[in-house]
Amino acid sequence: MADILGLPIPTGYEIIFMLTLVIILVKLVLGIYLAIKVKKSKKEENPVAPVFIGAVMLLMFLWAISRTLFMIFDFFLTKYDTDFYAQHVWWWKSGSLFAAVGVIAILFIIDKKILSNKFKGIFAYLMLAGTILQFVYPVNTYDPDFIVASTIGILGSATSFLVPILFLYIGKKTPGLRKTAFTFAFGIIICVVGSAFVSASLITIFYSAGLDTNQVYLISTSMKVIGLSMVTYGTTRFHF
């Protein structure tokens, strides 16, 4: 075991642990920044702005909580030993739940507040159904149970792509919002793809391509930082 900041970390995972702390810190900082923007946006005449910025702020904080739960699951409970995944699966499931709730809230708000209930909330309900299915899916073994649950999560994350699709649609229909809408959309895409890289279902693909764990996590973290920064930028400059 290695000692990082006074915490016992499995040997060989020191860099991954530090990258995990970095992404949690980035999410918290961006969440606080958006909280400040929410307060300022309340002074504007547009009532939608504080709701939308507040939703993205909530997303950042929920993602920070989610990543913290995953960190506990990975480094302190299972120590990346798949023999213990099923035993502590509820930590992982809770992390997945927190991550999904923020996206579901965004989908609801985009549809209700920005698109005037054009899609009747159907996209949010679809992701909610996938989230519930993953949460209740019984996991008693790593293979196949945990792998199946992880795959359900990837399919649920795919629903997250509805957010950038909706923003691409908004940008296309509203030229004045095109730059910020596209920035937000591509930020979400980069972030979701980066997160998927380290899922149990996909990471083995990178191993077979010759990348080691540290390299995969470095790529993943870099993509998430870039994506989250783009989402924040687009959010604070999206004037309805």
C-alpha positions as CSV (number, residue, x, y, z in Angstrom):
1,M,0.0,0.0,0.0
2,A,1.2,3.5,-0.8
3,D,0.6,6.6,1.4
4,I,-1.0,9.5,-0.4
5,L,-2.0,12.5,1.7
6,G,-2.1,10.2,4.7
7,L,-4.5,7.7,3.0
8,P,-3.6,4.1,2.2
9,I,-3.8,3.7,-1.6
10,P,-3.2,0.4,-3.5
11,T,0.3,0.3,-4.9
12,G,0.3,1.2,-8.6
13,Y,-2.8,3.4,-8.3
14,E,-1.2,6.5,-6.9
15,I,-1.4,8.5,-10.1
16,I,-5.1,7.4,-10.7
17,F,-5.9,8.5,-7.1
18,M,-4.4,12.0,-7.7
19,L,-6.2,12.3,-11.0
20,T,-9.5,11.4,-9.2
21,L,-8.9,14.2,-6.6
22,V,-8.2,16.6,-9.4
23,I,-11.5,15.9,-11.2
24,I,-13.5,16.1,-7.9
25,L,-11.8,19.5,-7.1
26,V,-12.6,20.8,-10.7
27,K,-16.2,19.8,-10.3
28,L,-16.5,21.6,-6.9
29,V,-14.7,24.7,-8.2
30,L,-17.0,24.9,-11.3
31,G,-20.0,24.3,-9.1
32,I,-19.1,27.1,-6.8
33,Y,-18.4,29.4,-9.8
34,L,-21.9,28.6,-11.2
35,A,-23.4,29.2,-7.8
36,I,-22.0,32.8,-7.9
37,K,-23.4,33.1,-11.5
38,V,-26.9,32.0,-10.3
39,K,-27.0,34.8,-7.8
40,K,-26.0,37.3,-10.4
41,S,-28.4,36.0,-13.0
42,K,-31.4,36.5,-10.6
43,K,-30.9,40.2,-11.1
44,E,-31.6,39.8,-14.9
45,E,-35.1,40.0,-16.4
46,N,-34.9,36.6,-17.9
47,P,-36.4,34.1,-15.4
48,V,-35.0,31.0,-17.2
49,A,-31.3,31.9,-16.8
50,P,-31.1,31.3,-13.0
51,V,-33.0,28.0,-13.3
52,F,-30.8,26.7,-16.1
53,I,-27.5,27.8,-14.5
54,G,-28.7,26.4,-11.2
55,A,-29.4,23.1,-12.8
56,V,-25.9,22.9,-14.2
57,M,-24.6,23.9,-10.8
58,L,-26.5,21.0,-9.3
59,L,-25.1,18.8,-12.0
60,M,-21.5,19.7,-11.0
61,F,-22.1,19.1,-7.3
62,L,-23.9,15.8,-7.9
63,W,-21.0,14.7,-10.2
64,A,-18.5,15.6,-7.5
65,I,-20.5,13.5,-5.0
66,S,-20.7,10.7,-7.5
67,R,-17.0,10.7,-8.2
68,T,-16.3,10.7,-4.4
69,L,-18.5,7.6,-4.0
70,F,-16.7,5.9,-6.9
71,M,-13.3,6.9,-5.3
72,I,-14.3,5.2,-2.0
73,F,-15.5,2.1,-3.9
74,D,-12.3,1.9,-6.0
75,F,-9.5,2.8,-3.6
76,F,-10.7,1.9,-0.1
77,L,-13.4,-0.8,-0.4
78,T,-12.5,-2.9,-3.4
79,K,-8.9,-1.7,-4.1
80,Y,-9.6,-2.5,-7.7
81,D,-10.0,-6.2,-6.9
82,T,-13.0,-7.4,-8.8
83,D,-13.6,-10.2,-6.2
84,F,-15.0,-7.4,-3.9
85,Y,-17.1,-5.5,-6.5
86,A,-20.3,-7.4,-5.8
87,Q,-19.8,-7.1,-2.0
88,H,-19.6,-3.3,-2.2
89,V,-21.7,-2.7,-5.3
90,W,-24.2,-0.3,-3.6
91,W,-21.4,2.3,-3.3
92,W,-20.9,2.0,-7.0
93,K,-24.7,2.0,-7.7
94,S,-25.1,5.1,-5.6
95,G,-22.4,6.9,-7.4
96,S,-24.1,6.0,-10.7
97,L,-27.4,7.3,-9.4
98,F,-26.0,10.7,-8.3
99,A,-24.4,11.1,-11.7
100,A,-27.6,10.3,-13.6
101,V,-29.9,12.5,-11.5
102,G,-28.1,15.7,-12.5
103,V,-28.4,14.8,-16.2
104,I,-32.1,13.9,-15.8
105,A,-32.7,17.3,-14.2
106,I,-31.0,19.0,-17.1
107,L,-33.1,17.1,-19.6
108,F,-36.3,18.1,-17.8
109,I,-35.3,21.8,-17.7
110,I,-34.2,22.0,-21.3
111,D,-37.5,20.5,-22.4
112,K,-39.8,22.4,-20.1
113,K,-38.1,25.8,-19.9
114,I,-36.2,26.2,-23.1
115,L,-38.1,24.1,-25.7
116,S,-41.6,24.9,-24.2
117,N,-42.3,21.2,-23.4
118,K,-41.8,20.2,-27.0
119,F,-40.9,16.6,-26.1
120,K,-43.1,16.2,-23.0
121,G,-40.2,15.1,-20.9
122,I,-39.8,11.8,-22.7
123,F,-36.0,11.9,-22.9
124,A,-35.7,12.5,-19.1
125,Y,-38.1,9.7,-18.5
126,L,-36.1,7.3,-20.7
127,M,-32.9,8.1,-18.8
128,L,-34.8,7.8,-15.5
129,A,-36.0,4.3,-16.5
130,G,-32.4,3.2,-17.4
131,T,-31.1,4.7,-14.1
132,I,-33.6,2.8,-12.0
133,L,-32.9,-0.4,-14.0
134,Q,-29.2,-0.2,-13.2
135,F,-29.9,0.6,-9.6
136,V,-32.2,-2.4,-9.0
137,Y,-30.3,-4.9,-11.2
138,P,-29.1,-7.7,-8.9
139,V,-25.3,-7.9,-8.7
140,N,-23.9,-11.0,-7.0
141,T,-20.8,-11.6,-9.2
142,Y,-18.4,-9.5,-11.1
143,D,-18.8,-11.5,-14.3
144,P,-21.5,-11.4,-15.6
145,D,-23.6,-9.4,-13.1
146,F,-21.4,-6.3,-12.6
147,I,-20.4,-6.2,-16.3
148,V,-24.1,-6.2,-17.2
149,A,-24.9,-3.5,-14.7
150,S,-21.9,-1.5,-16.0
151,T,-23.2,-1.9,-19.6
152,I,-26.7,-0.7,-18.6
153,G,-24.9,2.4,-17.2
154,I,-23.1,2.9,-20.5
155,L,-26.5,2.7,-22.3
156,G,-27.9,5.1,-19.8
157,S,-25.0,7.5,-20.3
158,A,-25.7,7.3,-24.0
159,T,-29.0,9.0,-23.2
160,S,-26.9,11.9,-21.9
161,F,-26.1,12.5,-25.6
162,L,-29.7,13.7,-25.9
163,V,-28.5,16.9,-24.0
164,P,-25.9,17.9,-26.6
165,I,-28.3,16.8,-29.4
166,L,-30.9,19.2,-28.0
167,F,-28.4,22.0,-27.8
168,L,-27.2,21.4,-31.3
169,Y,-30.8,21.7,-32.3
170,I,-31.2,24.9,-30.4
171,G,-28.0,26.3,-31.9
172,K,-29.1,25.4,-35.4
173,K,-32.6,27.0,-35.0
174,T,-31.3,30.1,-33.2
175,P,-28.2,31.6,-34.9
176,G,-27.6,34.0,-32.0
177,L,-27.2,31.1,-29.6
178,R,-25.1,28.9,-32.0
179,K,-21.7,29.5,-30.5
180,T,-22.6,29.0,-26.8
181,A,-25.1,26.1,-27.6
182,F,-22.5,24.3,-29.6
183,T,-19.8,24.8,-26.9
184,F,-22.2,23.4,-24.3
185,A,-23.1,20.4,-26.6
186,F,-19.5,19.4,-27.4
187,G,-18.5,19.9,-23.8
188,I,-21.0,17.3,-22.7
189,I,-20.0,14.9,-25.5
190,I,-16.3,15.2,-24.5
191,C,-17.1,14.7,-20.8
192,V,-19.4,11.7,-21.4
193,V,-16.9,10.0,-23.7
194,G,-14.1,10.6,-21.3
195,S,-16.1,9.0,-18.4
196,A,-17.0,6.0,-20.5
197,F,-13.3,5.3,-21.2
198,V,-12.7,3.9,-17.7
199,S,-15.9,1.8,-17.5
200,A,-15.5,-1.9,-16.8
201,S,-16.9,-2.6,-20.2
202,L,-14.5,-0.5,-22.2
203,I,-11.3,-0.1,-20.4
204,T,-10.1,-3.6,-21.4
205,I,-10.3,-2.4,-25.0
206,F,-7.6,0.2,-24.3
207,Y,-5.5,-2.4,-22.5
208,S,-5.6,-4.6,-25.6
209,A,-4.5,-1.5,-27.6
210,G,-1.3,-1.3,-25.5
211,L,-2.3,1.5,-23.1
212,D,-1.7,1.0,-19.4
213,T,-4.2,2.1,-16.6
214,N,-2.5,5.4,-15.8
215,Q,-2.5,6.4,-19.5
216,V,-6.2,5.6,-19.9
217,Y,-7.1,7.5,-16.7
218,L,-5.0,10.5,-17.8
219,I,-6.8,10.7,-21.1
220,S,-10.1,10.3,-19.4
221,T,-9.4,13.0,-16.8
222,S,-8.1,15.4,-19.4
223,M,-11.2,15.0,-21.5
224,K,-13.5,15.5,-18.5
225,V,-11.7,18.7,-17.4
226,I,-11.9,20.1,-20.9
227,G,-15.6,19.0,-21.3
228,L,-16.7,20.4,-17.9
229,S,-14.9,23.7,-18.6
230,M,-16.7,24.0,-22.0
231,V,-20.1,23.2,-20.3
232,T,-19.5,25.8,-17.7
233,Y,-18.5,28.4,-20.3
234,G,-21.5,27.7,-22.4
235,T,-23.9,27.8,-19.5
236,T,-22.8,31.2,-18.2
237,R,-23.1,32.7,-21.7
238,F,-26.3,31.1,-22.8
239,H,-28.8,34.0,-23.0
240,F,-32.3,32.8,-23.7
